[in-house]
């Protein structure tokens, strides 16, 4: 599968939707370690020995706890490097943070990928750049900055609507609406939703729509209350947002015009809760 594009397996029968589903599309967060699992793992270790053997890890977690307590969703993100951690300390930090509900990738201009993984403590993210083994860091914020930058810098501000193919029904007014909304959207404006589950669109309509707005550089999967996939399109401020049932069948297929979809964002209350939980972990296991 080419980075930044979703392709259905050859010969697979797929429901009509904006961006066909590939097998990889819903697997980004499978096999993650839950908060309970992370704490159970820590409980088997000697806390005094850990604190003595991993001072840099304990200090890092303490700085993160202080930082996330003051974090706000609309504030700039804060980065924490991992380069000064030894192998044991890196493993300890990974065990404490675990893997949370949101994961994804960003396709970069050089053809490499940035891997995104939220921790079990919402608002704390692990970002790994494929180009360099040392380019791995933790980031506190609503979503990693690399996601917002890619959404703004690696997409087009406008698009042309070509000749509509024979058999099209409603795609022309839909594309005109998407174009108008995308060009008018600014931060602070509420996102607008176009629901294809209810809108009568033929396969010809959907094919022409996809060819026109194209696929973008960002793929995010959230496994909160059900599974949701948010995929940036090639057009700035336009996202494909799809919700799935337990059988990985689409139950809601939409285009969202706005910023990064809220399903992938940490909110102010998430920061407060994560700060409290991380401080409790530090007190219980390292002091």
C-alpha positions in Angstrom: 0.0 0.0 0.0 1.5 3.4 -1.0 1.9 5.7 1.9 -0.9 8.2 2.2 -3.4 6.2 0.1 -6.0 3.6 1.0 -6.5 0.8 -1.5 -9.0 -2.0 -1.4 -7.5 -5.5 -1.8 -7.8 -6.6 -5.4 -11.2 -8.2 -6.1 -12.6 -7.3 -2.7 -16.2 -6.2 -2.6 -16.4 -2.9 -0.8 -19.4 -0.7 0.1 -19.6 2.7 -1.7 -17.7 5.2 0.4 -15.3 8.1 -0.1 -12.1 6.1 0.4 -12.1 2.3 0.0 -10.9 0.3 3.0 -7.8 -1.8 2.8 -6.9 -4.5 5.4 -4.4 -2.2 7.0 -6.8 0.6 7.6 -8.2 -0.6 10.9 -5.2 -2.3 12.4 -3.1 0.7 13.5 -4.1 0.4 17.2 -4.7 -3.3 17.6 -2.7 -5.2 20.2 -2.3 -2.0 22.3 -1.5 -2.1 26.0 -4.3 -0.8 28.2 -3.9 1.4 31.2 -4.7 -1.5 33.5 -2.2 -3.7 31.7 0.5 -1.1 32.0 0.0 -0.7 35.8 -0.2 -4.5 36.3 3.1 -4.8 34.5 4.6 -2.1 36.8 3.3 -3.8 39.9 5.5 -6.8 39.3 8.6 -4.7 39.5 10.5 -3.4 42.6 9.8 0.4 42.7 12.8 1.4 44.8 15.1 -0.5 42.4 13.4 1.0 39.4 13.7 4.6 40.8 17.4 4.0 41.5 18.2 2.3 38.2 16.1 4.6 36.0 16.6 8.2 37.4 16.3 9.8 33.9 13.0 8.0 33.2 11.5 9.0 36.6 12.6 12.6 36.1 11.1 12.7 32.6 7.8 11.3 33.8 7.7 13.9 36.6 8.4 16.7 34.1 5.6 15.4 31.8 3.2 15.2 34.7 3.9 18.9 35.6 3.6 19.9 32.0 0.4 18.2 31.1 -1.3 19.6 34.2 -0.9 23.1 32.6 -1.7 22.0 29.0 -4.7 23.3 27.1 -6.2 21.9 23.9 -5.6 25.2 22.0 -2.1 25.8 23.3 1.1 24.9 21.5 2.3 21.4 22.1 5.4 20.5 24.2 8.1 18.1 23.2 10.2 15.8 25.4 13.3 14.1 23.9 14.1 10.5 24.8 17.8 10.5 23.7 19.2 10.5 27.2 17.3 7.3 28.3 19.1 4.0 28.3 17.4 0.8 27.2 15.9 0.0 30.6 14.6 3.5 31.0 13.1 3.6 27.6 11.3 0.3 28.4 10.1 1.7 31.7 8.6 4.8 30.0 6.9 2.7 27.4 5.4 0.4 30.1 4.1 3.4 32.0 2.6 5.1 29.0 1.3 2.1 27.2 -0.7 2.5 24.0 -4.0 4.3 23.9 -7.0 4.7 21.6 -5.5 6.8 18.7 -2.8 5.8 16.3 -1.7 6.7 12.8 0.9 7.7 10.3 1.9 10.9 8.4 3.4 10.5 5.0 6.3 13.0 4.7 7.5 14.6 1.4 10.7 12.5 1.3 8.6 9.3 1.2 9.2 8.3 4.8 6.5 8.0 7.5 6.0 9.5 10.9 4.3 7.1 13.3 1.9 8.5 15.8 0.7 6.7 18.9 -1.3 8.2 21.8 -0.5 6.8 25.2 -3.1 5.4 27.7 -2.9 8.8 29.2 -4.8 10.9 26.7 -2.9 13.9 25.4 0.5 12.3 25.7 1.8 11.1 22.3 4.7 9.1 21.1 6.1 10.2 17.7 8.7 8.2 15.7 10.2 9.5 12.5 11.1 6.6 10.1 14.1 8.3 8.7 16.2 8.3 11.9 16.2 5.8 14.7 17.0 8.6 17.2 14.1 10.7 16.0 11.6 9.6 18.6 10.0 11.9 21.1 7.0 12.4 23.4 4.6 15.3 22.8 1.9 16.8 24.9 -1.0 18.4 23.1 -4.4 17.9 21.5 -2.6 16.2 18.6 1.1 16.1 17.5 2.2 19.2 15.7 3.4 17.1 12.7 -0.2 16.2 12.0 -1.4 19.8 11.9 1.6 20.8 9.8 1.1 18.1 7.3 -2.6 18.9 7.0 -1.7 22.5 6.2 1.5 22.2 4.2 1.1 19.0 2.3 -2.4 19.6 0.9 -3.8 22.0 -1.8 -5.7 25.1 -0.9 -8.1 24.7 -3.8 -9.1 22.3 -6.5 -10.6 22.4 -10.0 -13.8 20.5 -10.8 -13.3 18.7 -14.2 -15.8 17.4 -16.7 -18.4 15.3 -14.8 -18.6 11.8 -16.3 -21.7 10.3 -17.7 -23.9 8.6 -15.1 -23.1 11.2 -12.4 -26.1 12.3 -10.2 -25.2 14.7 -7.4 -21.4 15.0 -7.4 -21.2 18.4 -9.0 -23.2 20.4 -6.3 -21.4 18.3 -3.6 -18.0 19.3 -4.9 -19.0 22.9 -5.3 -20.2 22.9 -1.6 -16.9 21.2 -0.5 -14.9 23.7 -2.4 -16.8 26.7 -1.0 -16.6 25.5 2.6 -13.0 24.4 2.5 -11.9 27.8 1.2 -13.9 29.7 3.8 -12.9 27.6 6.8 -10.7 29.2 9.4 -9.6 28.0 12.9 -12.3 28.7 15.4 -15.1 28.0 12.9 -17.2 24.9 13.6 -16.4 21.9 11.4 -19.1 21.1 8.8 -20.2 17.5 8.0 -21.4 16.0 4.7 -23.0 12.7 5.4 -22.7 10.2 2.5 -24.6 7.6 4.4 -27.8 9.5 3.8 -26.9 11.4 0.6 -27.9 9.7 -2.6 -24.6 9.3 -4.5 -24.0 6.8 -7.3 -20.7 4.8 -7.6 -19.9 7.2 -10.5 -20.4 10.1 -8.2 -18.2 8.7 -5.5 -15.4 7.7 -7.9 -15.3 11.2 -9.5 -15.4 12.7 -6.0 -12.4 10.7 -4.9 -10.5 11.4 -8.0 -11.1 15.1 -7.6 -10.2 15.7 -4.0 -7.6 12.8 -3.8 -6.0 11.2 -0.8 -3.9 13.1 1.7 -0.9 12.5 3.8 -2.5 11.6 7.2 -4.2 8.4 8.4 -5.5 8.2 11.9 -7.5 5.4 13.6 -9.4 5.9 16.9 -10.7 3.0 18.9 -12.6 4.8 21.6 -16.3 4.2 21.6 -16.2 2.0 18.4 -13.7 2.4 15.6 -13.3 5.6 13.6 -10.9 6.3 10.7 -9.9 9.9 9.9 -8.1 10.4 6.6 -6.9 13.7 5.3 -7.8 14.3 1.6 -5.5 16.2 -0.8 -7.5 19.3 -0.1 -6.7 21.5 2.9 -9.4 21.3 5.6 -11.2 18.4 4.1 -11.2 15.0 5.9 -12.8 11.6 5.3 -14.2 10.4 8.6 -15.7 7.0 8.8 -17.2 5.0 11.7 -17.3 1.2 11.8 -19.2 -1.4 13.8 -17.7 -4.5 15.5 -17.6 -6.3 12.1 -15.5 -3.4 10.6 -18.4 -2.5 8.4 -19.0 1.3 7.7 -22.0 2.6 9.6 -21.3 6.3 9.0 -19.4 7.7 6.0 -18.7 11.4 6.0 -16.6 14.2 4.8 -15.6 16.8 7.4 -14.6 20.3 6.5 -12.5 21.8 9.3 -9.4 21.2 11.4 -8.2 17.8 12.6 -11.4 15.8 13.4 -12.3 16.0 17.1 -12.4 12.2 17.3 -8.6 12.3 17.2 -8.1 15.2 19.6 -7.4 15.3 23.3 -9.5 17.8 25.2 -8.8 20.0 28.3 -10.5 17.4 30.6 -8.2 14.7 29.1 -5.1 16.7 30.2 -6.5 17.2 33.7 -7.3 13.5 34.1 -4.0 12.3 32.6 -2.0 14.6 34.9 -3.8 13.2 37.9 -3.3 9.6 36.8 0.4 10.0 35.9 1.1 11.7 39.3 -0.6 8.8 41.0 1.6 6.3 39.1 4.7 8.2 40.0 3.8 8.3 43.7 2.7 4.7 43.8 5.6 3.1 41.9 8.6 5.3 42.2 8.5 7.0 45.6 
